[in-house]
Amino acid sequence: MAYMSQEGYDKLIAELQRLEGVERPKASAAIAEAREKGDLSENSEYDAAKEAQAHLEDKINQLKMTIAEAKVIDTSRLSTDSVQILSKVEMTNLTNKAKMSYTIVSESEANLREGKISIQTPIAQGLLNHKVGDEVEVKIPRGTIKLRIDKITVG
């Protein structure tokens, strides 16, 4: 089961509709076009189109599975007492005094440019269940960082 925000769920639905409504017909058209070019045994265009269609169908099926297993979280019921999924955490790196802010989201919603990190990441795992004022040590690939949680808000 994947916990996610309503916004993340809506994005998945939109992506599925795009893949099924736009990309799938394009893939079928590419196959039909390649088929018209004659002998299928030596038609690399046909093989490529069939392979692209197979990748597309895999992507559609994975998306459908993610949507089926998704559990949308009612953000109005979330607490800011401790860090949990959909918490926006403002923190200070105690080594270099850098301020950071991340929202902890499901794997499918993660987007570093938007400041959204997956709940699976070492930083998110290190912050979970901690409270404002807590100092936590988080093991990351480059070593260990020490963070102080300054503020917790919802999404």
mmCIF file of the C-alpha atoms, coordinates in Angstrom:
data_MODEL
# 
_entry.id   MODEL 
# 
loop_
_atom_site.group_PDB 
_atom_site.id 
_atom_site.type_symbol 
_atom_site.label_atom_id 
_atom_site.label_alt_id 
_atom_site.label_comp_id 
_atom_site.label_asym_id 
_atom_site.label_entity_id 
_atom_site.label_seq_id 
_atom_site.pdbx_PDB_ins_code 
_atom_site.Cartn_x 
_atom_site.Cartn_y 
_atom_site.Cartn_z 
_atom_site.occupancy 
_atom_site.B_iso_or_equiv 
_atom_site.pdbx_formal_charge 
_atom_site.auth_seq_id 
_atom_site.auth_comp_id 
_atom_site.auth_asym_id 
_atom_site.auth_atom_id 
_atom_site.pdbx_PDB_model_num 
ATOM 1   C CA . MET A 1 1   ? 0.000  0.000   0.000   1.00 0.00 ? 1   MET A CA 1 
ATOM 2   C CA . ALA A 1 2   ? 1.274  3.468   -0.881  1.00 0.00 ? 2   ALA A CA 1 
ATOM 3   C CA . TYR A 1 3   ? 0.132  6.421   1.203   1.00 0.00 ? 3   TYR A CA 1 
ATOM 4   C CA . MET A 1 4   ? -0.107 9.651   -0.755  1.00 0.00 ? 4   MET A CA 1 
ATOM 5   C CA . SER A 1 5   ? -1.688 13.064  -0.965  1.00 0.00 ? 5   SER A CA 1 
ATOM 6   C CA . GLN A 1 6   ? -4.817 13.756  -2.994  1.00 0.00 ? 6   GLN A CA 1 
ATOM 7   C CA . GLU A 1 7   ? -2.649 15.836  -5.348  1.00 0.00 ? 7   GLU A CA 1 
ATOM 8   C CA . GLY A 1 8   ? -0.280 12.896  -5.926  1.00 0.00 ? 8   GLY A CA 1 
ATOM 9   C CA . TYR A 1 9   ? -3.202 10.528  -6.533  1.00 0.00 ? 9   TYR A CA 1 
ATOM 10  C CA . ASP A 1 10  ? -4.789 12.957  -9.018  1.00 0.00 ? 10  ASP A CA 1 
ATOM 11  C CA . LYS A 1 11  ? -1.472 13.222  -10.908 1.00 0.00 ? 11  LYS A CA 1 
ATOM 12  C CA . LEU A 1 12  ? -1.310 9.420   -11.222 1.00 0.00 ? 12  LEU A CA 1 
ATOM 13  C CA . ILE A 1 13  ? -4.884 9.297   -12.578 1.00 0.00 ? 13  ILE A CA 1 
ATOM 14  C CA . ALA A 1 14  ? -4.082 12.059  -15.100 1.00 0.00 ? 14  ALA A CA 1 
ATOM 15  C CA . GLU A 1 15  ? -0.919 10.235  -16.216 1.00 0.00 ? 15  GLU A CA 1 
ATOM 16  C CA . LEU A 1 16  ? -2.860 6.991   -16.665 1.00 0.00 ? 16  LEU A CA 1 
ATOM 17  C CA . GLN A 1 17  ? -5.513 8.772   -18.740 1.00 0.00 ? 17  GLN A CA 1 
ATOM 18  C CA . ARG A 1 18  ? -2.780 10.355  -20.893 1.00 0.00 ? 18  ARG A CA 1 
ATOM 19  C CA . LEU A 1 19  ? -1.041 7.030   -21.470 1.00 0.00 ? 19  LEU A CA 1 
ATOM 20  C CA . GLU A 1 20  ? -4.260 5.217   -22.322 1.00 0.00 ? 20  GLU A CA 1 
ATOM 21  C CA . GLY A 1 21  ? -5.867 8.037   -24.324 1.00 0.00 ? 21  GLY A CA 1 
ATOM 22  C CA . VAL A 1 22  ? -2.891 9.512   -26.169 1.00 0.00 ? 22  VAL A CA 1 
ATOM 23  C CA . GLU A 1 23  ? 0.177  7.256   -26.035 1.00 0.00 ? 23  GLU A CA 1 
ATOM 24  C CA . ARG A 1 24  ? -1.588 3.926   -26.579 1.00 0.00 ? 24  ARG A CA 1 
ATOM 25  C CA . PRO A 1 25  ? -3.271 5.069   -29.846 1.00 0.00 ? 25  PRO A CA 1 
ATOM 26  C CA . LYS A 1 26  ? 0.079  6.517   -31.018 1.00 0.00 ? 26  LYS A CA 1 
ATOM 27  C CA . ALA A 1 27  ? 1.771  3.148   -30.372 1.00 0.00 ? 27  ALA A CA 1 
ATOM 28  C CA . SER A 1 28  ? -0.960 1.279   -32.269 1.00 0.00 ? 28  SER A CA 1 
ATOM 29  C CA . ALA A 1 29  ? -0.667 3.717   -35.178 1.00 0.00 ? 29  ALA A CA 1 
ATOM 30  C CA . ALA A 1 30  ? 3.129  3.246   -35.291 1.00 0.00 ? 30  ALA A CA 1 
ATOM 31  C CA . ILE A 1 31  ? 2.677  -0.535  -35.438 1.00 0.00 ? 31  ILE A CA 1 
ATOM 32  C CA . ALA A 1 32  ? 0.059  -0.252  -38.201 1.00 0.00 ? 32  ALA A CA 1 
ATOM 33  C CA . GLU A 1 33  ? 2.311  2.088   -40.180 1.00 0.00 ? 33  GLU A CA 1 
ATOM 34  C CA . ALA A 1 34  ? 5.307  -0.234  -39.848 1.00 0.00 ? 34  ALA A CA 1 
ATOM 35  C CA . ARG A 1 35  ? 3.157  -3.261  -40.792 1.00 0.00 ? 35  ARG A CA 1 
ATOM 36  C CA . GLU A 1 36  ? 2.183  -1.548  -44.053 1.00 0.00 ? 36  GLU A CA 1 
ATOM 37  C CA . LYS A 1 37  ? 5.828  -1.438  -45.050 1.00 0.00 ? 37  LYS A CA 1 
ATOM 38  C CA . GLY A 1 38  ? 5.865  -5.101  -45.962 1.00 0.00 ? 38  GLY A CA 1 
ATOM 39  C CA . ASP A 1 39  ? 7.759  -8.171  -44.762 1.00 0.00 ? 39  ASP A CA 1 
ATOM 40  C CA . LEU A 1 40  ? 7.573  -8.273  -40.948 1.00 0.00 ? 40  LEU A CA 1 
ATOM 41  C CA . SER A 1 41  ? 10.505 -10.682 -40.580 1.00 0.00 ? 41  SER A CA 1 
ATOM 42  C CA . GLU A 1 42  ? 12.975 -7.995  -41.694 1.00 0.00 ? 42  GLU A CA 1 
ATOM 43  C CA . ASN A 1 43  ? 11.114 -4.931  -40.513 1.00 0.00 ? 43  ASN A CA 1 
ATOM 44  C CA . SER A 1 44  ? 13.082 -3.300  -37.692 1.00 0.00 ? 44  SER A CA 1 
ATOM 45  C CA . GLU A 1 45  ? 10.577 -0.432  -37.514 1.00 0.00 ? 45  GLU A CA 1 
ATOM 46  C CA . TYR A 1 46  ? 7.833  -2.959  -36.725 1.00 0.00 ? 46  TYR A CA 1 
ATOM 47  C CA . ASP A 1 47  ? 9.974  -4.643  -34.049 1.00 0.00 ? 47  ASP A CA 1 
ATOM 48  C CA . ALA A 1 48  ? 10.790 -1.271  -32.459 1.00 0.00 ? 48  ALA A CA 1 
ATOM 49  C CA . ALA A 1 49  ? 7.121  -0.228  -32.489 1.00 0.00 ? 49  ALA A CA 1 
ATOM 50  C CA . LYS A 1 50  ? 6.072  -3.527  -30.885 1.00 0.00 ? 50  LYS A CA 1 
ATOM 51  C CA . GLU A 1 51  ? 8.767  -3.156  -28.210 1.00 0.00 ? 51  GLU A CA 1 
ATOM 52  C CA . ALA A 1 52  ? 7.705  0.446   -27.493 1.00 0.00 ? 52  ALA A CA 1 
ATOM 53  C CA . GLN A 1 53  ? 4.112  -0.750  -27.156 1.00 0.00 ? 53  GLN A CA 1 
ATOM 54  C CA . ALA A 1 54  ? 5.161  -3.483  -24.715 1.00 0.00 ? 54  ALA A CA 1 
ATOM 55  C CA . HIS A 1 55  ? 7.028  -0.903  -22.569 1.00 0.00 ? 55  HIS A CA 1 
ATOM 56  C CA . LEU A 1 56  ? 3.975  1.365   -22.648 1.00 0.00 ? 56  LEU A CA 1 
ATOM 57  C CA . GLU A 1 57  ? 1.660  -1.461  -21.562 1.00 0.00 ? 57  GLU A CA 1 
ATOM 58  C CA . ASP A 1 58  ? 4.059  -2.327  -18.704 1.00 0.00 ? 58  ASP A CA 1 
ATOM 59  C CA . LYS A 1 59  ? 4.013  1.301   -17.586 1.00 0.00 ? 59  LYS A CA 1 
ATOM 60  C CA . ILE A 1 60  ? 0.196  1.412   -17.764 1.00 0.00 ? 60  ILE A CA 1 
ATOM 61  C CA . ASN A 1 61  ? -0.097 -1.802  -15.734 1.00 0.00 ? 61  ASN A CA 1 
ATOM 62  C CA . GLN A 1 62  ? 2.355  -0.563  -13.079 1.00 0.00 ? 62  GLN A CA 1 
ATOM 63  C CA . LEU A 1 63  ? 0.456  2.706   -12.818 1.00 0.00 ? 63  LEU A CA 1 
ATOM 64  C CA . LYS A 1 64  ? -2.850 0.844   -12.447 1.00 0.00 ? 64  LYS A CA 1 
ATOM 65  C CA . MET A 1 65  ? -1.327 -1.269  -9.676  1.00 0.00 ? 65  MET A CA 1 
ATOM 66  C CA . THR A 1 66  ? 0.007  1.804   -7.850  1.00 0.00 ? 66  THR A CA 1 
ATOM 67  C CA . ILE A 1 67  ? -3.414 3.482   -8.116  1.00 0.00 ? 67  ILE A CA 1 
ATOM 68  C CA . ALA A 1 68  ? -5.181 0.346   -6.882  1.00 0.00 ? 68  ALA A CA 1 
ATOM 69  C CA . GLU A 1 69  ? -2.872 0.132   -3.850  1.00 0.00 ? 69  GLU A CA 1 
ATOM 70  C CA . ALA A 1 70  ? -2.928 3.884   -3.134  1.00 0.00 ? 70  ALA A CA 1 
ATOM 71  C CA . LYS A 1 71  ? -4.356 5.164   0.103   1.00 0.00 ? 71  LYS A CA 1 
ATOM 72  C CA . VAL A 1 72  ? -5.102 8.885   0.025   1.00 0.00 ? 72  VAL A CA 1 
ATOM 73  C CA . ILE A 1 73  ? -4.344 10.578  3.323   1.00 0.00 ? 73  ILE A CA 1 
ATOM 74  C CA . ASP A 1 74  ? -6.741 13.130  4.749   1.00 0.00 ? 74  ASP A CA 1 
ATOM 75  C CA . THR A 1 75  ? -4.282 15.925  5.550   1.00 0.00 ? 75  THR A CA 1 
ATOM 76  C CA . SER A 1 76  ? -6.743 17.599  7.933   1.00 0.00 ? 76  SER A CA 1 
ATOM 77  C CA . ARG A 1 77  ? -6.293 14.649  10.294  1.00 0.00 ? 77  ARG A CA 1 
ATOM 78  C CA . LEU A 1 78  ? -2.499 14.757  10.345  1.00 0.00 ? 78  LEU A CA 1 
ATOM 79  C CA . SER A 1 79  ? -0.657 15.883  13.437  1.00 0.00 ? 79  SER A CA 1 
ATOM 80  C CA . THR A 1 80  ? 2.340  18.183  13.569  1.00 0.00 ? 80  THR A CA 1 
ATOM 81  C CA . ASP A 1 81  ? 3.542  16.682  16.858  1.00 0.00 ? 81  ASP A CA 1 
ATOM 82  C CA . SER A 1 82  ? 6.064  14.451  15.120  1.00 0.00 ? 82  SER A CA 1 
ATOM 83  C CA . VAL A 1 83  ? 7.387  13.789  11.626  1.00 0.00 ? 83  VAL A CA 1 
ATOM 84  C CA . GLN A 1 84  ? 5.259  11.470  9.479   1.00 0.00 ? 84  GLN A CA 1 
ATOM 85  C CA . ILE A 1 85  ? 4.283  11.066  5.835   1.00 0.00 ? 85  ILE A CA 1 
ATOM 86  C CA . LEU A 1 86  ? 3.152  14.396  4.297   1.00 0.00 ? 86  LEU A CA 1 
ATOM 87  C CA . SER A 1 87  ? 4.962  16.328  7.036   1.00 0.00 ? 87  SER A CA 1 
ATOM 88  C CA . LYS A 1 88  ? 6.844  19.388  5.830   1.00 0.00 ? 88  LYS A CA 1 
ATOM 89  C CA . VAL A 1 89  ? 9.968  19.495  7.949   1.00 0.00 ? 89  VAL A CA 1 
ATOM 90  C CA . GLU A 1 90  ? 12.150 22.560  8.339   1.00 0.00 ? 90  GLU A CA 1 
ATOM 91  C CA . MET A 1 91  ? 15.537 21.644  9.759   1.00 0.00 ? 91  MET A CA 1 
ATOM 92  C CA . THR A 1 92  ? 19.083 22.827  10.243  1.00 0.00 ? 92  THR A CA 1 
ATOM 93  C CA . ASN A 1 93  ? 22.162 20.835  9.301   1.00 0.00 ? 93  ASN A CA 1 
ATOM 94  C CA . LEU A 1 94  ? 24.174 21.245  12.493  1.00 0.00 ? 94  LEU A CA 1 
ATOM 95  C CA . THR A 1 95  ? 27.504 20.692  10.718  1.00 0.00 ? 95  THR A CA 1 
ATOM 96  C CA . ASN A 1 96  ? 27.292 23.570  8.240   1.00 0.00 ? 96  ASN A CA 1 
ATOM 97  C CA . LYS A 1 97  ? 24.267 25.463  9.687   1.00 0.00 ? 97  LYS A CA 1 
ATOM 98  C CA . ALA A 1 98  ? 22.423 25.110  6.373   1.00 0.00 ? 98  ALA A CA 1 
ATOM 99  C CA . LYS A 1 99  ? 18.631 25.382  6.565   1.00 0.00 ? 99  LYS A CA 1 
ATOM 100 C CA . MET A 1 100 ? 16.663 22.754  4.668   1.00 0.00 ? 100 MET A CA 1 
ATOM 101 C CA . SER A 1 101 ? 12.984 22.077  4.134   1.00 0.00 ? 101 SER A CA 1 
ATOM 102 C CA . TYR A 1 102 ? 11.471 18.865  2.766   1.00 0.00 ? 102 TYR A CA 1 
ATOM 103 C CA . THR A 1 103 ? 8.014  17.372  2.532   1.00 0.00 ? 103 THR A CA 1 
ATOM 104 C CA . ILE A 1 104 ? 7.992  13.623  3.076   1.00 0.00 ? 104 ILE A CA 1 
ATOM 105 C CA . VAL A 1 105 ? 5.887  11.891  0.428   1.00 0.00 ? 105 VAL A CA 1 
ATOM 106 C CA . SER A 1 106 ? 5.276  8.489   -1.147  1.00 0.00 ? 106 SER A CA 1 
ATOM 107 C CA . GLU A 1 107 ? 7.818  7.068   -3.596  1.00 0.00 ? 107 GLU A CA 1 
ATOM 108 C CA . SER A 1 108 ? 5.625  7.993   -6.598  1.00 0.00 ? 108 SER A CA 1 
ATOM 109 C CA . GLU A 1 109 ? 5.290  11.645  -5.500  1.00 0.00 ? 109 GLU A CA 1 
ATOM 110 C CA . ALA A 1 110 ? 8.966  12.290  -4.771  1.00 0.00 ? 110 ALA A CA 1 
ATOM 111 C CA . ASN A 1 111 ? 10.396 15.270  -6.658  1.00 0.00 ? 111 ASN A CA 1 
ATOM 112 C CA . LEU A 1 112 ? 13.532 16.898  -5.278  1.00 0.00 ? 112 LEU A CA 1 
ATOM 113 C CA . ARG A 1 113 ? 13.037 20.089  -7.317  1.00 0.00 ? 113 ARG A CA 1 
ATOM 114 C CA . GLU A 1 114 ? 9.710  20.576  -5.498  1.00 0.00 ? 114 GLU A CA 1 
ATOM 115 C CA . GLY A 1 115 ? 11.318 19.758  -2.145  1.00 0.00 ? 115 GLY A CA 1 
ATOM 116 C CA . LYS A 1 116 ? 9.464  16.443  -1.899  1.00 0.00 ? 116 LYS A CA 1 
ATOM 117 C CA . ILE A 1 117 ? 11.519 13.463  -0.725  1.00 0.00 ? 117 ILE A CA 1 
ATOM 118 C CA . SER A 1 118 ? 10.432 9.837   -0.652  1.00 0.00 ? 118 SER A CA 1 
ATOM 119 C CA . ILE A 1 119 ? 9.604  8.290   2.681   1.00 0.00 ? 119 ILE A CA 1 
ATOM 120 C CA . GLN A 1 120 ? 12.106 5.591   1.622   1.00 0.00 ? 120 GLN A CA 1 
ATOM 121 C CA . THR A 1 121 ? 15.105 7.971   1.670   1.00 0.00 ? 121 THR A CA 1 
ATOM 122 C CA . PRO A 1 122 ? 17.621 7.844   4.524   1.00 0.00 ? 122 PRO A CA 1 
ATOM 123 C CA . ILE A 1 123 ? 16.807 11.439  5.556   1.00 0.00 ? 123 ILE A CA 1 
ATOM 124 C CA . ALA A 1 124 ? 13.049 10.771  5.750   1.00 0.00 ? 124 ALA A CA 1 
ATOM 125 C CA . GLN A 1 125 ? 13.633 7.514   7.617   1.00 0.00 ? 125 GLN A CA 1 
ATOM 126 C CA . GLY A 1 126 ? 15.897 9.307   10.083  1.00 0.00 ? 126 GLY A CA 1 
ATOM 127 C CA . LEU A 1 127 ? 13.323 12.039  10.737  1.00 0.00 ? 127 LEU A CA 1 
ATOM 128 C CA . LEU A 1 128 ? 10.215 9.858   11.149  1.00 0.00 ? 128 LEU A CA 1 
ATOM 129 C CA . ASN A 1 129 ? 8.527  10.046  14.548  1.00 0.00 ? 129 ASN A CA 1 
ATOM 130 C CA . HIS A 1 130 ? 10.879 12.763  15.820  1.00 0.00 ? 130 HIS A CA 1 
ATOM 131 C CA . LYS A 1 131 ? 9.630  16.062  17.254  1.00 0.00 ? 131 LYS A CA 1 
ATOM 132 C CA . VAL A 1 132 ? 10.515 19.762  16.961  1.00 0.00 ? 132 VAL A CA 1 
ATOM 133 C CA . GLY A 1 133 ? 13.812 20.409  18.739  1.00 0.00 ? 133 GLY A CA 1 
ATOM 134 C CA . ASP A 1 134 ? 15.046 16.834  18.300  1.00 0.00 ? 134 ASP A CA 1 
ATOM 135 C CA . GLU A 1 135 ? 18.554 16.390  16.941  1.00 0.00 ? 135 GLU A CA 1 
ATOM 136 C CA . VAL A 1 136 ? 18.898 13.320  14.768  1.00 0.00 ? 136 VAL A CA 1 
ATOM 137 C CA . GLU A 1 137 ? 21.864 11.666  13.142  1.00 0.00 ? 137 GLU A CA 1 
ATOM 138 C CA . VAL A 1 138 ? 21.119 10.376  9.676   1.00 0.00 ? 138 VAL A CA 1 
ATOM 139 C CA . LYS A 1 139 ? 23.345 7.997   7.750   1.00 0.00 ? 139 LYS A CA 1 
ATOM 140 C CA . ILE A 1 140 ? 23.527 9.037   4.105   1.00 0.00 ? 140 ILE A CA 1 
ATOM 141 C CA . PRO A 1 141 ? 25.774 7.631   1.366   1.00 0.00 ? 141 PRO A CA 1 
ATOM 142 C CA . ARG A 1 142 ? 28.423 10.317  2.080   1.00 0.00 ? 142 ARG A CA 1 
ATOM 143 C CA . GLY A 1 143 ? 28.536 9.664   5.831   1.00 0.00 ? 143 GLY A CA 1 
ATOM 144 C CA . THR A 1 144 ? 26.443 10.859  8.741   1.00 0.00 ? 144 THR A CA 1 
ATOM 145 C CA . ILE A 1 145 ? 24.730 14.223  9.045   1.00 0.00 ? 145 ILE A CA 1 
ATOM 146 C CA . LYS A 1 146 ? 23.303 15.760  12.179  1.00 0.00 ? 146 LYS A CA 1 
ATOM 147 C CA . LEU A 1 147 ? 19.981 17.580  11.770  1.00 0.00 ? 147 LEU A CA 1 
ATOM 148 C CA . ARG A 1 148 ? 17.880 19.601  14.187  1.00 0.00 ? 148 ARG A CA 1 
ATOM 149 C CA . ILE A 1 149 ? 14.132 19.682  13.499  1.00 0.00 ? 149 ILE A CA 1 
ATOM 150 C CA . ASP A 1 150 ? 13.030 23.332  13.655  1.00 0.00 ? 150 ASP A CA 1 
ATOM 151 C CA . LYS A 1 151 ? 9.411  23.141  12.505  1.00 0.00 ? 151 LYS A CA 1 
ATOM 152 C CA . ILE A 1 152 ? 6.832  20.556  11.403  1.00 0.00 ? 152 ILE A CA 1 
ATOM 153 C CA . THR A 1 153 ? 3.804  21.513  9.306   1.00 0.00 ? 153 THR A CA 1 
ATOM 154 C CA . VAL A 1 154 ? 1.428  19.516  7.129   1.00 0.00 ? 154 VAL A CA 1 
ATOM 155 C CA . GLY A 1 155 ? 2.190  19.241  3.418   1.00 0.00 ? 155 GLY A CA 1 
# 
